[in-house]
Structures are given as structure tokens and as C-alpha cells.
Amino acid sequence: MRKRSEPHTFEQRLDAQRLRLEHELARLPDGHQRDSVVARIDQLHTAAEMYDFLMVRGETAASR
């Protein structure tokens, strides 16, 4: 039977995707594809910020 890997948190997956895209960005020349990767990295930053904001609010609501 195949052993399943440890589940990754949402934050870990966002960070891994961001690192992968930053590595890809370093190899791309200026142009549309590079702009698309930069936009995707910005989206990942926004997603991480929103997740942090919602987790703090969720913890505050749970403690009441």
C-alpha cells in the first residue's frame, strides 16, 4: 500500500506556488508571459493576506 504524504496547509501551498513562480519569473524575458506571472504572484500575495485576515477574525470570533 502506498504511504500518503503529510497534508500541507493552505499557507504552505501558497508559499510553494509563489516560490515556483518566482523561479520561473527569473528565467522569463520581458513580455506578456512575464507580466502574467507577475500578476499571478501578486494574486498569491493577496490570497495570503486575505487568509491571514480571515484567520485572525475567525480566532477572535471563536474566543468570544
Secondary structure, 3 states (H helix, E strand, C coil): CCCCCCCCCHHHHHHHHHHHHHHHHHHCCCCHHHHHHHHHHHHHHHHHHHHHHHHHHHHHHHHC
